[in-house]
Amino acid sequence: MWEESINFGKIFDDLNREFSTAEELLNRMFSKTFREGEAQPLGSNLPYYYGYQIMVGPDGKPHVREFGNVRPSMRGGLVEQSEIRKPLVDTNFNEKENTYVITAEMPGVTKEDIKLSVSQQTVTIRADHAGKKYLAEIPITVELDEASAKATYTNGIVELKIKTKEQPKIKSKEIKVE
């Protein structure tokens, strides 16, 4: 049996004291941040998002890609807004068709706004329409056949298919030792 009575008043007083301490700490953090000018207003009423995608590449190593229109700041975890959004991009290699497939989400633009370019080591996807700017630079580790590139844009998704160049087959000749 429990013969001691519980003093609820003391419990609530202790909780109130803990909340007051936390509130003081937060107030000091916010006043220091604004006083030192570390926080910058994010500006417009656009949605802000940030994320990352982790994939294991063909080399067996994990690759991390960031996307969004804000980035973590080196100044205490605050966010820095970017005018240019880095879209979510997915890459896949179709071995049957020997085709590299790049998919990027770019809502709010038209197909005429999208500019694609392929270089030896990078595929660049850009778009600019009514204040929405996108830029993705995808590093490429295989040699691509730029002439075979075909791109489509449907429901905010850009899909680019590019065939890889055939690797030259090494011919060997057996030489008899005399």
C-alpha positions in Angstrom: 0.0 0.0 0.0 1.0 3.5 -0.7 0.7 5.7 2.2 2.6 8.7 1.0 0.5 11.4 -0.7 1.7 12.7 -4.0 2.3 16.4 -4.0 1.0 17.4 -7.5 1.7 21.1 -6.8 5.5 20.3 -6.5 5.5 18.3 -9.7 3.8 21.1 -11.6 6.2 23.7 -10.0 9.2 21.6 -11.2 7.8 21.3 -14.7 7.1 25.0 -14.8 10.7 25.7 -13.7 12.1 23.4 -16.5 9.9 25.1 -19.2 11.0 28.5 -18.0 14.7 27.5 -18.2 14.2 26.2 -21.7 12.4 29.3 -22.7 15.2 31.5 -21.4 17.7 29.4 -23.4 15.8 29.8 -26.6 15.3 33.5 -26.1 19.1 33.9 -25.7 19.8 31.9 -28.8 17.3 33.9 -30.9 18.4 37.3 -29.6 22.1 36.4 -30.2 21.3 35.1 -33.7 19.4 38.2 -34.8 21.8 40.6 -33.0 24.8 39.1 -34.8 22.9 39.2 -38.1 23.3 35.5 -38.8 19.6 35.0 -39.7 18.5 36.2 -43.1 14.9 36.4 -44.1 14.0 33.8 -46.7 12.1 36.3 -48.9 9.2 35.1 -50.9 6.3 32.9 -50.0 7.6 29.9 -52.1 7.8 26.5 -50.5 11.3 25.7 -49.2 12.6 22.2 -49.4 15.8 20.3 -49.0 16.7 16.7 -49.2 19.2 14.2 -50.3 19.3 10.9 -52.1 21.7 8.1 -51.4 22.4 5.5 -54.0 25.0 2.8 -54.5 26.8 3.4 -57.7 28.1 0.8 -60.2 31.5 1.1 -58.5 29.9 -0.2 -55.2 30.3 3.1 -53.4 27.5 5.2 -52.0 26.8 8.5 -53.8 24.9 11.3 -52.1 23.0 13.9 -54.1 21.3 17.0 -52.6 18.2 18.6 -54.0 16.0 21.5 -53.1 16.1 25.3 -53.0 17.6 25.8 -49.6 20.9 24.5 -48.2 22.2 23.9 -44.6 24.4 26.8 -43.7 27.8 26.6 -42.1 26.5 29.2 -39.6 24.8 27.2 -36.9 22.4 25.1 -39.0 20.4 28.0 -40.4 19.2 27.7 -44.0 20.4 29.7 -47.0 17.9 30.2 -49.8 19.0 29.7 -53.3 17.3 31.3 -56.4 18.1 28.1 -58.3 16.5 24.8 -57.3 18.4 21.6 -57.6 15.8 19.0 -58.7 15.6 15.5 -57.5 17.4 13.4 -60.2 17.5 9.7 -60.7 20.0 7.9 -63.0 19.7 4.4 -64.2 21.7 2.3 -66.7 19.6 -0.1 -68.8 22.0 -2.9 -69.8 19.6 -4.6 -72.2 19.3 -1.4 -74.4 22.8 -0.1 -73.5 21.1 3.2 -72.5 21.7 5.6 -69.7 18.3 7.0 -68.4 18.2 10.3 -66.4 15.0 11.4 -64.8 14.5 14.8 -63.1 11.5 16.4 -61.5 11.0 20.0 -62.7 7.4 21.0 -62.1 6.1 24.4 -63.3 8.0 24.8 -66.5 7.3 24.0 -70.1 9.3 21.7 -72.4 10.4 24.9 -74.3 12.0 26.2 -71.1 14.2 23.1 -70.6 17.8 23.2 -71.9 19.8 19.9 -72.0 23.5 19.6 -72.7 25.8 16.6 -72.8 29.6 16.8 -72.4 32.2 14.1 -71.9 31.8 14.0 -68.2 28.5 15.9 -67.3 24.9 16.0 -68.3 23.4 19.5 -67.5 19.7 20.1 -67.2 18.5 23.7 -66.9 15.1 25.4 -66.9 13.8 28.9 -66.3 10.1 29.9 -66.3 8.2 32.5 -64.4 10.7 32.8 -61.6 11.3 29.0 -61.3 14.9 28.1 -62.0 16.3 24.6 -62.1 19.9 23.4 -62.5 21.2 19.9 -62.3 24.7 18.8 -63.2 25.0 15.0 -63.3 28.5 13.5 -63.5 28.8 10.7 -66.0 31.4 7.9 -65.8 30.6 6.3 -69.2 31.1 7.6 -72.8 27.7 8.7 -74.2 26.5 8.9 -77.8 25.1 12.5 -77.9 23.4 11.8 -81.3 21.2 9.2 -79.7 19.9 11.4 -77.0 16.1 11.7 -76.7 14.3 13.7 -74.1 10.6 13.9 -73.0 8.8 16.1 -70.6 5.5 14.9 -69.0 3.7 16.0 -65.9 6.7 17.9 -64.5 9.2 15.0 -65.1 12.1 15.2 -67.6 13.3 11.9 -68.9 16.5 11.8 -70.9 17.7 8.5 -72.6 21.2 8.4 -74.1 22.9 5.3 -75.6 26.4 4.6 -74.5 29.1 4.4 -77.1 30.2 0.9 -77.8 33.6 0.2 -76.2 36.0 -0.9 -78.9 36.7 -4.6 -78.7 40.3 -5.4 -78.2 41.5 -7.8 -80.9 44.4 -10.0 -80.1 46.7 -12.0 -82.2 48.5 -15.0 -80.9 52.2 -14.9 -81.6 54.3 -18.1 -81.8 57.5 -18.0 -79.8 60.5 -19.3 -81.9 
